[in-house]
Amino acid sequence: MGRATSRLADAFAKLKPDLVVVLGDRYEILGAAQAALILGIPIAHIHGGEVTTGAFDDSIRHAITKMSNLHFCAAEDYQRRLIQLGESPNTVFNVGALGIDVLLNIEKMTRDELASVIGIELQQELLLVTVHPTTRSELSMTTEITELLTALDHFAQATIVFTGVNADPGYKYVNDEISKFVLREPKRRVLHNALGQKNYLNLMRIADVVIGNSSSGIIEAPALHVPTINIGTRQDGRLRADSIIDCKFSHNEIRTAIETALSPSWKARCLATTSKYGSGNTANSIADTIKNTKLTTQKIFFDNF
């Protein structure tokens, strides 16, 4: 984080941008916000106001909020929370999630094209799994990944595609355990550390279930009417669509949740699901707001009582 702040400060000093736009809550982004703050460059923050109590990203997100001058949030609840945090209402805009924009505009791929990229046949049932370390959890990382893989082992005929583990503390252990799990059935299981946005979202489009603790299961999967099994506390606090099944890191609960998600009745439920994160045009809304806003680093604490 220290190196990121230092190097981004050097880059900003050379580029002299009028505005720094940051998205999300990762610790890498905190470095960019800190550098811009000290250099007196206004900051626009995308996806503020959300809550994820199971990850330290939660604190980072709120810290970036207090450094930022413009706020583009993904839902009305999050807009209210930013104002609750003391941000002036005339700097907070509910524009929806950029991920929905991408879904609407991304080039579609066929199942065969995806299979060529993934490297295995994509037969049903297709399970798309993304699991990251839970950085605020009462369970050990060993317990979490063991419970998940034990549950997945029950679905002997399923095709299981794992995506890469992010760089939170403990990621190497999680990645190594998944790699060993994949090697036991290499014709039906695969781990891709970097699928890329186009491949990942097209894979999600044809998946029978999205499983894990990633925000993509909360934001993008419901917009595609794909069932989500959200495991553990990492995403606790985020708005939920009706297509999402929450469960603990318990192999019995995960197994039951997958069986439910694969049922015809749950798939019908998912078809009727609407996104909690807007319906698109987010990028244009952000661009128009920035163009029509006088940029400043001056902030007041808005007391909403």
Phi, psi and chi 1 to 4 in degrees:
 res  aa     phi    psi   chi1   chi2   chi3   chi4
   1 MET       -  -39.8  -71.0  172.7   62.8      -
   2 GLY   -62.9  -44.4      -      -      -      -
   3 ARG   -64.4  -40.3  -73.1 -163.6  -63.1  -89.5
   4 ALA   -61.5  -44.6      -      -      -      -
   5 THR   -61.7  -45.1  -57.4      -      -      -
   6 SER   -63.8  -46.8  175.0      -      -      -
   7 ARG   -72.2  -36.3  -67.9  177.9 -176.8  179.5
   8 LEU   -68.3  -34.9  -75.9  163.2      -      -
   9 ALA   -61.5  -42.7      -      -      -      -
  10 ASP   -60.8  -44.0  -70.0  -18.4      -      -
  11 ALA   -65.0  -43.9      -      -      -      -
  12 PHE   -65.4  -37.0  -66.9  160.9      -      -
  13 ALA   -63.1  -35.4      -      -      -      -
  14 LYS   -77.5  -42.4  -68.3  176.9 -177.2  176.5
  15 LEU   -77.0  -30.5  -66.9  169.3      -      -
  16 LYS    49.6   57.2  -65.6 -179.7  170.4   55.8
  17 PRO   -70.2  154.4   28.1  -35.0      -      -
  18 ASP   -78.5  -23.3  -62.8  -54.1      -      -
  19 LEU  -155.7  141.9  179.2   71.5      -      -
  20 VAL  -110.1  123.8  169.9      -      -      -
  21 VAL  -104.3  124.3 -179.4      -      -      -
  22 VAL  -123.1  146.8  -63.8      -      -      -
  23 LEU  -122.5  128.2 -175.1  152.5      -      -
  24 GLY    94.1 -147.6      -      -      -      -
  25 ASP  -147.1   14.8   46.7   36.4      -      -
  26 ARG   -77.3  153.7  -61.1  -70.1  -58.2  153.3
  27 TYR   -65.5  -24.1   56.8   79.1      -      -
  28 GLU   -63.3  -37.1  -57.4   93.0  -25.7      -
  29 ILE   -69.7  -31.6  -59.9  -58.6      -      -
  30 LEU   -58.4  -37.1 -179.0   59.4      -      -
  31 GLY   -60.8  -41.5      -      -      -      -
  32 ALA   -65.5  -42.6      -      -      -      -
  33 ALA   -64.8  -42.2      -      -      -      -
  34 GLN   -61.8  -43.1  -70.7  178.4  138.0      -
  35 ALA   -63.3  -45.6      -      -      -      -
  36 ALA   -64.1  -40.4      -      -      -      -
  37 LEU   -58.4  -48.9  174.9   72.3      -      -
  38 ILE   -68.3  -31.8  -61.5  -56.0      -      -
  39 LEU   -84.2   -1.1  -70.8  172.3      -      -
  40 GLY    74.3   30.8      -      -      -      -
  41 ILE  -101.8  128.2  -56.3  167.7      -      -
  42 PRO   -59.1  149.2  -21.7   32.4      -      -
  43 ILE  -123.2  134.0  -59.2  167.5      -      -
  44 ALA  -110.5  127.0      -      -      -      -
  45 HIS  -113.3  128.9 -176.8 -151.5      -      -
  46 ILE  -105.2  135.7  -58.6  170.9      -      -
  47 HIS    76.9   31.2  -87.7  -71.0      -      -
  48 GLY   -80.2  168.9      -      -      -      -
  49 GLY    83.4   -5.6      -      -      -      -
  50 GLU   -82.9  164.9  -60.3  176.0   20.5      -
  51 VAL  -128.4  130.9  171.1      -      -      -
  52 THR  -139.6   85.6   52.0      -      -      -
  53 THR   -69.0  -15.3   57.8      -      -      -
  54 GLY   -88.2    6.7      -      -      -      -
  55 ALA  -140.1  147.3      -      -      -      -
  56 PHE   -69.9   -9.8   55.7   46.6      -      -
  57 ASP   -54.8  -30.0  -60.3    1.2      -      -
  58 ASP   -56.9  -47.5 -162.1   49.9      -      -
  59 SER   -68.6  -37.5  -62.3      -      -      -
  60 ILE   -64.1  -42.4  -67.3  170.5      -      -
  61 ARG   -58.0  -46.7 -176.5 -173.3  -47.6  106.5
  62 HIS   -69.6  -32.4  -60.3  -35.1      -      -
  63 ALA   -64.1  -42.4      -      -      -      -
  64 ILE   -64.2  -36.6  -65.7  172.0      -      -
  65 THR   -54.3  -45.8  -73.2      -      -      -
  66 LYS   -72.1  -16.1  -60.2  -45.9  -60.7  178.4
  67 MET   -90.0  -15.0  -60.5 -179.7 -164.7      -
  68 SER   -94.7  156.3  -61.1      -      -      -
  69 ASN  -110.1  -23.4  -48.7   96.1      -      -
  70 LEU  -128.4  144.8  -75.8  175.6      -      -
  71 HIS  -132.3  124.5  -50.2  -86.7      -      -
  72 PHE  -117.8  102.5  -61.9  104.9      -      -
  73 CYS  -103.0  168.4   52.8      -      -      -
  74 ALA  -101.3   -5.8      -      -      -      -
  75 ALA  -160.7  159.9      -      -      -      -
  76 GLU   -62.1  -38.3 -174.0  177.5  -15.2      -
  77 ASP   -58.6  -39.5  -76.1   12.1      -      -
  78 TYR   -72.6  -33.6  -57.2  148.6      -      -
  79 GLN   -61.1  -45.6 -177.3  179.1   30.9      -
  80 ARG   -62.6  -38.6  -74.9 -163.6  -65.4  -94.5
  81 ARG   -66.5  -37.8 -174.4  171.7  -70.6  120.0
  82 LEU   -62.9  -39.6  -73.3  170.8      -      -
  83 ILE   -67.4  -37.0  -64.1  168.8      -      -
  84 GLN   -60.9  -32.4 -179.7 -175.7  -17.6      -
  85 LEU   -77.9    0.0  -75.2  167.5      -      -
  86 GLY   100.6   10.8      -      -      -      -
  87 GLU   -84.9  138.5  -61.5  -54.9  -55.3      -
  88 SER   -64.7  132.3  176.4      -      -      -
  89 PRO   -56.2  -29.2  -25.9   34.7      -      -
  90 ASN   -80.1    4.8   61.2   10.9      -      -
  91 THR  -113.9    2.5   66.6      -      -      -
  92 VAL  -115.9  123.6 -177.9      -      -      -
  93 PHE  -128.4  128.1  -55.8   90.0      -      -
  94 ASN   -89.0  107.8  174.7   20.1      -      -
  95 VAL  -120.2   -2.6  -64.8      -      -      -
  96 GLY    84.6 -177.1      -      -      -      -
  97 ALA   -97.9  136.5      -      -      -      -
  98 LEU   -60.8  -29.6  -78.8  170.2      -      -
  99 GLY   -59.8  -31.1      -      -      -      -
 100 ILE   -69.6  -39.1  -53.1  -58.7      -      -
 101 ASP   -55.0  -47.3  -87.8   23.7      -      -
 102 VAL   -62.5  -43.7  175.3      -      -      -
 103 LEU   -57.4  -39.6  -71.8  179.1      -      -
 104 LEU   -73.5  -22.6  -65.2  173.8      -      -
 105 ASN  -115.3   -7.3  -65.3  -67.9      -      -
 106 ILE   -73.0  145.4 -157.9  161.1      -      -
 107 GLU   -68.2  128.9  179.8 -174.5   -7.8      -
 108 LYS   -80.1  145.7  -67.8 -176.1  179.5  178.9
 109 MET  -119.0  150.3  -59.9  170.8   68.3      -
 110 THR   -80.3  165.3   66.6      -      -      -
 111 ARG   -60.6  -40.4 -159.0  177.3 -167.2   95.9
 112 ASP   -65.8  -39.6  -72.8  -17.6      -      -
 113 GLU   -62.9  -41.8  -73.1  172.4  -26.9      -
 114 LEU   -66.2  -41.2  -78.4  167.0      -      -
 115 ALA   -60.0  -37.4      -      -      -      -
 116 SER   -63.5  -38.8  177.6      -      -      -
 117 VAL   -72.3  -44.6  171.4      -      -      -
 118 ILE   -71.4  -36.7  -59.3  -58.7      -      -
 119 GLY    97.6    3.0      -      -      -      -
 120 ILE  -139.4  162.4   59.2  173.2      -      -
 121 GLU   -67.9  136.2  -70.3 -173.9   45.7      -
 122 LEU   -99.6   74.8  -60.4  176.9      -      -
 123 GLN   -87.0  157.8  -60.3  176.2  -11.4      -
 124 GLN   -79.7  148.4  -65.4 -178.4  -36.9      -
 125 GLU   -80.9  134.8  -48.7  -69.7   18.1      -
 126 LEU  -101.1  115.5  175.1   56.2      -      -
 127 LEU  -107.8  122.7  -47.7 -178.1      -      -
 128 LEU  -104.3  117.3  177.3   58.9      -      -
 129 VAL  -119.8  126.3 -176.4      -      -      -
 130 THR  -131.7  116.1  -56.2      -      -      -
 131 VAL  -132.0  131.1   61.4      -      -      -
 132 HIS  -118.8  159.3  -58.0  -55.6      -      -
 133 PRO   -57.5  138.4  -24.7   34.6      -      -
 134 THR   -91.0  107.2  -52.3      -      -      -
 135 THR   -80.6   -8.6   50.5      -      -      -
 136 ARG  -132.8   89.9  -72.7  176.1  174.8  167.9
 137 SER  -145.6  145.7  174.8      -      -      -
 138 GLU   -80.3  -17.6  -65.7  179.8   -2.8      -
 139 LEU   -89.2  150.7  -67.0  178.0      -      -
 140 SER   -75.2  156.7   70.1      -      -      -
 141 MET   -62.7  -34.3 -146.3  164.9  -56.9      -
 142 THR   -60.5  -45.9  -58.2      -      -      -
 143 THR   -63.4  -44.9  -62.1      -      -      -
 144 GLU   -60.5  -51.1  -69.7 -168.6  -11.2      -
 145 ILE   -71.4  -33.6 -166.6   62.7      -      -
 146 THR   -64.4  -44.1  -60.9      -      -      -
 147 GLU   -63.7  -41.2  -67.9  -65.9  -46.5      -
 148 LEU   -64.6  -49.5  171.2   59.9      -      -
 149 LEU   -68.2  -33.2  -62.4 -178.6      -      -
 150 THR   -62.1  -42.0  -61.2      -      -      -
 151 ALA   -65.3  -44.8      -      -      -      -
 152 LEU   -65.4  -31.0  -67.7  175.1      -      -
 153 ASP   -61.1  -23.4 -139.5    5.8      -      -
 154 HIS   -68.3  -26.1  174.4   75.3      -      -
 155 PHE   -94.0   76.3  -62.7   89.0      -      -
 156 ALA   -64.9  -28.6      -      -      -      -
 157 GLN   -97.5   -2.1  -58.1  -53.0  -47.4      -
 158 ALA   -76.6  149.8      -      -      -      -
 159 THR   -90.2  125.4  -59.1      -      -      -
 160 ILE  -121.1  118.9  -53.8  176.9      -      -
 161 VAL  -111.2  117.6  179.1      -      -      -
 162 PHE   -96.2  139.3  -67.5   89.1      -      -
 163 THR  -101.2  167.4   63.8      -      -      -
 164 GLY   -63.2  150.3      -      -      -      -
 165 VAL   -86.6  136.2 -177.4      -      -      -
 166 ASN   -72.8  175.4   70.8   16.9      -      -
 167 ALA   -90.5   29.6      -      -      -      -
 168 ASP   -71.6  160.2  -78.8  -20.5      -      -
 169 PRO   -53.7  129.7  -27.1   35.1      -      -
 170 GLY    95.0    1.2      -      -      -      -
 171 TYR   -62.0  -33.8   78.5   93.3      -      -
 172 LYS   -65.0  -39.7 -171.9  177.0 -175.3  -55.0
 173 TYR   -63.0  -46.3  173.2   78.3      -      -
 174 VAL   -61.1  -45.1  175.2      -      -      -
 175 ASN   -62.5  -41.7 -163.6   77.6      -      -
 176 ASP   -65.3  -40.7  -72.1  -11.8      -      -
 177 GLU   -66.3  -40.0  -68.1  -58.3  -59.1      -
 178 ILE   -64.7  -42.0  -68.3  172.3      -      -
 179 SER   -59.6  -42.5  -63.6      -      -      -
 180 LYS   -65.7  -39.0  -71.8 -173.2  -77.3 -172.2
 181 PHE   -63.0  -42.4 -179.4   78.3      -      -
 182 VAL   -64.9  -41.0  164.1      -      -      -
 183 LEU   -64.4  -20.6  -75.1  173.4      -      -
 184 ARG   -73.0  -24.5  -76.2  168.9   25.6 -153.8
 185 GLU  -142.1   67.7  -66.0  -75.8   -6.9      -
 186 PRO   -67.3  -16.1   23.9  -34.0      -      -
 187 LYS   -82.3  -17.0  -68.9 -175.9  178.3  179.8
 188 ARG  -120.7   -9.0  -65.2 -172.1  -59.9  101.3
 189 ARG  -130.2  144.4  -57.4  169.7 -178.1  171.0
 190 VAL  -153.4  148.0   65.6      -      -      -
 191 LEU  -117.7  124.9  166.5   62.3      -      -
 192 HIS  -117.3  116.4  -88.0  -90.9      -      -
 193 ASN   -73.0  -25.5  -74.1  -42.3      -      -
 194 ALA  -147.3   87.3      -      -      -      -
 195 LEU   -74.8  -30.3  -90.2  174.5      -      -
 196 GLY    85.7  153.5      -      -      -      -
 197 GLN   -61.8  -45.9 -171.1  177.0   62.8      -
 198 LYS   -61.2  -48.9  177.6 -177.9  173.7 -178.0
 199 ASN   -65.8  -42.7  -64.8  -33.2      -      -
 200 TYR   -63.6  -47.8  177.0   68.0      -      -
 201 LEU   -70.5  -33.0  -68.5  177.3      -      -
 202 ASN   -69.7  -35.4  -88.0  -75.0      -      -
 203 LEU   -66.1  -40.9 -167.5   59.2      -      -
 204 MET   -60.8  -38.1 -179.3 -177.8  -74.3      -
 205 ARG   -59.2  -34.8 -169.8 -171.7  -57.0  -84.0
 206 ILE  -101.8   -2.5   67.0  167.1      -      -
 207 ALA   -66.9  148.8      -      -      -      -
 208 ASP   -81.5  -32.6  -69.3  -69.8      -      -
 209 VAL  -150.5  141.8 -170.9      -      -      -
 210 VAL  -103.4  128.6  170.8      -      -      -
 211 ILE  -128.4  141.2  -59.1  168.4      -      -
 212 GLY   139.7 -146.9      -      -      -      -
 213 ASN  -138.3   32.8   59.5    6.7      -      -
 214 SER   -94.4  151.0  167.6      -      -      -
 215 SER   -64.4  -21.8   61.9      -      -      -
 216 SER   -64.9  -27.3   60.9      -      -      -
 217 GLY   -73.1  -21.3      -      -      -      -
 218 ILE   -90.7  -39.7  -54.8  -67.5      -      -
 219 ILE   -96.7  -56.7  -62.3  174.2      -      -
 220 GLU   -82.2  -44.2  -75.6   87.7   -6.5      -
 221 ALA   -56.5  -45.4      -      -      -      -
 222 PRO   -60.8  -33.8  -26.7   37.1      -      -
 223 ALA   -66.9  -22.6      -      -      -      -
 224 LEU   -94.4    1.2  -69.3  171.5      -      -
 225 HIS    63.8   33.4  -52.5  -68.1      -      -
 226 VAL  -104.5  132.9  175.7      -      -      -
 227 PRO   -63.1  146.0  -18.3   29.7      -      -
 228 THR  -122.3  132.7  -63.1      -      -      -
 229 ILE  -103.9  107.2  -50.6  -60.5      -      -
 230 ASN   -97.3  117.7  177.3   65.2      -      -
 231 ILE  -107.8  133.1  -49.2  172.2      -      -
 232 GLY    81.0 -161.6      -      -      -      -
 233 THR  -105.8   -1.1   61.1      -      -      -
 234 ARG   -57.0  -36.3 -164.8  170.6 -173.0  -87.1
 235 GLN  -102.4   12.7  -61.5  -60.6  -31.1      -
 236 ASP   -57.3  128.7  -83.1    5.8      -      -
 237 GLY   110.5  -20.9      -      -      -      -
 238 ARG   -78.5  148.8  -82.9 -154.0  163.8  106.7
 239 LEU   -62.3  142.3  -64.2  174.5      -      -
 240 ARG  -116.6  134.5  -60.7  -76.2 -159.7  -86.4
 241 ALA   -83.5  166.1      -      -      -      -
 242 ASP   -70.7  -11.4  -67.2  -22.2      -      -
 243 SER   -85.5   -2.8   56.9      -      -      -
 244 ILE   -97.6  132.4  -62.2  169.9      -      -
 245 ILE  -110.0  120.0  -57.3  171.5      -      -
 246 ASP   -92.8  138.6  -70.2  -55.1      -      -
 247 CYS  -150.8  167.1   67.6      -      -      -
 248 LYS   -85.5  169.9  -62.6  176.5 -178.0  177.4
 249 PHE   -77.2   70.8  -89.0  102.0      -      -
 250 SER  -131.0  126.6  154.1      -      -      -
 251 HIS   -61.0  -32.9   64.8  -87.6      -      -
 252 ASN   -68.6  -43.0  -74.7  -32.8      -      -
 253 GLU   -66.2  -41.4  -74.6 -163.0   25.8      -
 254 ILE   -65.0  -44.5  -63.5  167.9      -      -
 255 ARG   -59.6  -46.8  174.1  179.6  167.3  179.7
 256 THR   -62.3  -40.6  -60.8      -      -      -
 257 ALA   -63.8  -41.7      -      -      -      -
 258 ILE   -64.4  -43.8  -64.8  172.2      -      -
 259 GLU   -60.5  -40.0  -70.5  169.7  -14.9      -
 260 THR   -64.4  -45.5  -60.1      -      -      -
 261 ALA   -63.7  -29.8      -      -      -      -
 262 LEU   -82.5   -7.8  -68.6  172.5      -      -
 263 SER   -74.4  149.6   68.7      -      -      -
 264 PRO   -57.3  -36.7  -25.9   35.2      -      -
 265 SER   -66.8  -38.4   60.9      -      -      -
 266 TRP   -72.2  -35.9 -163.0  -91.3      -      -
 267 LYS   -64.2  -36.8  -69.9 -172.4  176.0 -177.3
 268 ALA   -64.5  -40.4      -      -      -      -
 269 ARG   -59.7  -41.8  177.3 -171.6  178.2  111.8
 270 CYS   -64.8  -35.7  -67.4      -      -      -
 271 LEU   -62.2  -26.2  -70.0  175.2      -      -
 272 ALA   -93.4    0.5      -      -      -      -
 273 THR   -72.9  141.3  -66.1      -      -      -
 274 THR  -116.0  148.2   55.9      -      -      -
 275 SER   -68.9  142.8  170.8      -      -      -
 276 LYS   -87.8   -1.0  -62.0  -74.8 -172.5 -179.5
 277 TYR  -122.5   36.9  -65.3   88.9      -      -
 278 GLY    89.1 -179.0      -      -      -      -
 279 SER  -128.6   19.0   56.3      -      -      -
 280 GLY   111.9 -177.0      -      -      -      -
 281 ASN    66.2   18.7 -157.2   42.8      -      -
 282 THR   -65.2  -46.3  -61.9      -      -      -
 283 ALA   -60.1  -43.6      -      -      -      -
 284 ASN   -64.6  -38.9  -73.2  -24.8      -      -
 285 SER   -63.7  -42.3  -63.6      -      -      -
 286 ILE   -63.7  -47.3  -68.4  172.0      -      -
 287 ALA   -61.4  -44.5      -      -      -      -
 288 ASP   -63.5  -40.0  -71.2  -16.4      -      -
 289 THR   -65.4  -44.2  -58.9      -      -      -
 290 ILE   -62.2  -42.9  -69.6  172.7      -      -
 291 LYS   -62.7  -29.2  -78.6 -169.7  -70.7 -173.0
 292 ASN  -105.1   15.3  -66.7  -62.9      -      -
 293 THR  -115.7  134.6  -61.5      -      -      -
 294 LYS   -77.7  114.9 -178.2  179.5  178.9 -178.9
 295 LEU   -77.7  135.4  -59.7  174.7      -      -
 296 THR  -152.3  154.8  177.2      -      -      -
 297 THR   -97.0   -2.1   56.7      -      -      -
 298 GLN   -72.8  135.1  -62.4  -60.0  -49.7      -
 299 LYS  -134.4  146.9  -71.1 -171.5   67.0  164.3
 300 ILE  -120.0  155.5   60.7  166.0      -      -
 301 PHE   -87.2  118.4 -164.8   98.5      -      -
 302 PHE   -85.0  110.6  178.7   77.0      -      -
 303 ASP   -85.4  111.9  -68.8  -43.5      -      -
 304 ASN  -102.4   45.8   54.2   -0.8      -      -
 305 PHE  -133.9      -   52.2   80.1      -      -
